[in-house]
Amino acid sequence: MILSMKARYIYHPLKFIRPGGTSRGVLTEKDSWYIILEDKHRQGIGEASLIEGLNPESRVESQAAIEEICQRINAGEGPKPGEYMGFPAARTGLESALLDMATTEQLQYFDAPFTKGKAIPINGLVWMGSKEFMYEQIVNKIEQEFKCIKLKVAAIDFHDELELIRYIRKHFSADDIQIRLDANGGFHNDKALSILEKLSEYDIHSIEQPVKQGQWELMAELCDKSPLAIALDEELIGVDGPETKRQLLEAISPAYIILKPSLLGGFKASEEWIQLAEEQSIEWWATSALESNIGLSAIAQWVSTKNSKMFQGLGTGLLFSNNIDSPLFVEKGFLHYGESEWKLDLFM
């Protein structure tokens, strides 16, 4: 099939409707490329999504990898996604485009219950910002009937963060609303355990990445001693190969891992994490990484083939002013695939 295909790419930076506060600063724009494969009969589109400073590759390196992939395909040389270790955005874009080419309907990456009407339960994400802004978002998520709310912590005064958590727990038990926290590696090493102990008083489901990645011994100690379940997120980025992945999971033994295909090298790479985690009774859920609706749909389709009962982190589609119009919509804490059409004028 490679010999008959042609490849091209489009750079389409996504523009935030409202600047998004993260642990790496405020985002107003987000890099995305689309790898487009075509033959006489069909077209395949895969999104290569990059968050500068979080992906192991830079913007320049990512675009260079994407250009090389297209050149090699046009020369009839391949390639395969696994050849691009260290370039997870490009790997994911290529894998997705090949999956799309292999199906009869465009942008149907998997034979997925999601595209046939089975909605996916998701968490409502509360972005970093002032206490007032975060409170406003919490109220909004509750009104939208989310049953899982994810709060970014280690961003503002800790007492203010506790007050926001108390507000939720004052009105809703853990049976009513699940609270997840994400520290993005923001706690000081020597204070992390005492903070986790204080947070555990509020029936928190889990906390992602309490300290910076790369500190396996410290993270293992926290996972062992913390009364609050710990999930690894950034810790997985840049870890390639089954043996290294196994070593990390055995060394740290977290309760959960968070899978972001765009940061881990695609779906096959993420499935490798799942297999190794399940061997050690470690649970998982998937999270998008600020993809457009195309990348978000691909991840949602993949997740829905796994029959996971967990809340997924897949609700980023409404952040951008120039997103790709799609059948995706969020209602009452679920991501749905509706009946409206994709608008793909960009790719013609």
N, C-alpha and C positions, 0 to 999 in steps of 0.2 A: 504493500500500500504506500510506503514511503516514496517509492520511485515515481508514482503518479501524482503525488501531492506537491502543492506549492505552499509556501509559508510567508506570512508577513506579520507585522505587529503594529499596534497603535498605542501611543502613549496618551493616557487620558487621566490627568491629575484630578482627583476628586476634591471638590470645594465644600468645606463645612458650612452649613447654614449658620451655625453658631460655633465660635471657636471651642474646641474640645480640650479640656484640661486633663493632662496625664502627668505621670511621675517624671516624664521626660520633657516637660514644658507644654505650652499651649499650641495645639495644632489648628491651622487654618486651611491647610491643603494636605493631601495624602497621595503618594505616588501609586499609580496603577498602570500596568500595561496589559494589553490583550494580545495573545498569540492566536493568529487566525490561520487555520489549515484548510485547504480547499482542493477538491478534485472536480471532475466533470459532474459529479452527482450530488455532492453535499459540502457542507461547511462545518468546521468545528472551532469553537471559541473557548479559550481558557484564560482565566485571569491570573496574572502575576502581580501579587499585591505586596508592597513593601512598606514597612514602618522604619524610617531612618533612625538608627541608634538602637533598635530592638532586633531587627534582622541581622544576621552575622555578616551579610554583604552590604555594601554601600549602594547608593543610587546609581553611580557610574558603573560599578561592577555588575549590578543587576542588568542594566540596559545592555552592557557589552555581552553578557551571557545570552540574553534574549536575541540580540543581533546574530551571534554565532549560531545559535540553534536554528534560526530561520535560514541562514546561509547554508548550513549543512543539509537541511531538508531540501532546499532548492537545488543542491548539488547531488541529491540522491544518496546521501551518506548516512542517514539516520536522523537524529540520535535517539537514545533512550533517556528517560528522566533520571535514572540512577547514575548516569555519568556526571551529573552536576552536583556532586556533594559540595556543600559550602555555599550553594546558591538556591536555597529553598523556595524563593519566590519564583524563579525561572523554572525550577523543577515542577512546582505545582501548576504553573501555567501550561507547560508542555503536557504533563500528565492529563490535565483536564481537557485540553484541546483534543488529545488522542482519544479520550473516553467519549467525548462528544461526537467525534468522527465515526466511532464504532456503533452508534445507535441510529435508529431510523428517524427519530424526531430531534430537532435542534434543541440544544441546551437540556437534553435529558441524559445526564451523565450516568445515571444508575437506574436500574429497574426498581424504583423507589416507592414505597407506600406514600411518601410525602406528596408526590405529584399526582397521586390518585385520590387525594382527599384526606389523608391522615395527618392532622396537624401535630406540631411538635411543641411541647411545653418548654417555655424559655424563662430565663430570669430577666427582670427589669433592671437595667444598669443605671446606677446613679453616678454621674460624672463628678470629678473633682471640681471644687470651687469653694465659694464662701459658705459658711454655715447656712445662711439664708437660702442660697441657691440650691444647696443639697437638700434642705428641708422641703423646698418647693418641688423638687423632683420626686422625693419620697411620697409626698401627698399625691402627686400626679400618678405615680405607679400604683398606689393603693386604689385610687379612683378608677384606674384602668383594669383593676381586678387581677393584677399579677399576684401569684402565690409564692413567688420567690423574688427577693430583692437583693441585688448585689451592690455593696457599698465599697467605694475606694476609701481606704484609710491610710494613715501615716502621711496625710497631706495637709491637714489643718490642725489646730490645737486638739490634743487627745481628749480633753474634757468635753470639747464641743462635739467630737465624734461620738463619745459615749452618750451624750445627750440625744443625739439623733437616733442612736440605737435604742435608747430607753423609750423614745417616743413611739417607735414601732412596737416594742414589747408591751408598752402600757396599754395599747389598744388591740394587739393581736398576739396570740400565743404562737409557739413554734408549730403547732398543728395547723394554724390558720395561714401564717406566712413564714416561709423559710428565709433566714438571713444568711447570706454569704458575704464574706469580706475579702478584699484584695489589697494587700499591703505593697505590692510591686517592689518587694525587697527594701521597704522603707524604714524598718525598725533597726535601731542600733543593736549591735550584737549583744552587748551586756545588759540591755533592758528588755530584749524580746520576750523572754520567758515570763517576766512579771507582767508585761502587757497582755500576753496571751491568757494568763491566769485571770486578770481582771475582765477581759472580754468574755471568758467562758461563763461568767455569771448570767449571761443574757440569752442562753439557749441558741447559740450561734451554730449553724451547720458546719462551717469550715472557714479557714482563712488561707488564701493563696500567697505563697512566697513571702513569708514574714521577714526574711533577711535576704541580702544579695546572693545571687546564684554563685556557684563555684566553691562554696564552703560546705562540702559534704559532711565533714565531721560535726560541725555546728548544727547543720540542718538535721542530722540524724539524732543528735541530742535533743533538739526541740521536739522532733516527732515522738521521741520516747517519753519525754517528761511533760509535754503540754497536755492540759486537759481539753484543749480545743483541737479538733482534727485539722491537719495540715495538708494542703494540696500543693503540688509542685507545678509551676507554670514556666517562668523564664528559665528555670533549672534545666529544662529539656532542650532548649534551643542550642543548636550547634553540636548536639550529641548524636553522632551517626554510627551506625553499625550495631548489630544485635548484641555483641559481647559488651561493648561500652554501655549500652542502654541497660543491660542486665546488671552490670556492676553498679551503676548508679542506683537502680531500684533496690538492690540488695543492701547497699551501703546505707541508704537513707531510710528506706521502708516507710514511705508516706501513706496516709490514708487514701489519697486521691492523686491522680495526675490530670492535668488540663491539656487537651490536644488542640493545637491551632495548626491545621495543615499547612497554611501559607508560611509558617515559621519553622515547620518541622520537615518540609520537603515533600508534602503531598499526602495522598491517601494511603498508598502502600506503606510509606514510612510511618504514618500514624497507626496503621493496623499492626505494624510490628511492635509499637509501644503497647497496644491493647493486649496482644498475645502475651508479651512478657509480664505486663501488670497483672493479668488474670492468673498467671501461673503463681503469683505471690499474693493473691487475694486483695489486690489493690484495685479500687474502683476508678472510673474515669468519666469525664464528660468533655464535650467539644465546645470550642469557642471560636467565633469568627475573629478576624484581625483587621477590622475596618475595610473589608472588601466592599466592592459595589454589589448590587443585587445579583450579578452573574456569579461572582465567587461565593456569595452567601448562599445562593440556591444550590450550587454544587456541594457545598459542605452540608447543607440541610438534607439533600438527597442521600448523601453518603451516611450521615448519622441515622437516618430513618431506616436504613437497611440493617442496622445493628440492634434494633429492638431495645434500646436503652430506656430505662424508666426514670433516668435523671433529668432534672431541668438543664437545658442546654443554653449556652451563651450566644444566641444567634439573632439578636434583635438590633443590628446596626444599620439596617437599610434606610432609615429615615433621616440620617445625619447630613446627607449631602444634597446640594442644590442641583447638581448635574449628574445625579445617579441615572442608571439605565431603567426606564420604565418597565415594570415586570408584573407578573401575577402574584408576587409576594405581598402579604399584608399581615399585620399583627392585630389580634383581637383577643381581649380577655386573657392575656398572658400566654397566648399560643401563636406560633408562626404558621401561617396558612399559605397554601398554593391555590390561588383562585382561578377564575375563568378568563381574566383579562389577558390580552396578548402582550408578548414581549415587543418592544420597539427597538429595532436593531439597525436603524438608519446609519449609525456610526460605522457599522461594519460592512456596508455595501461598497 
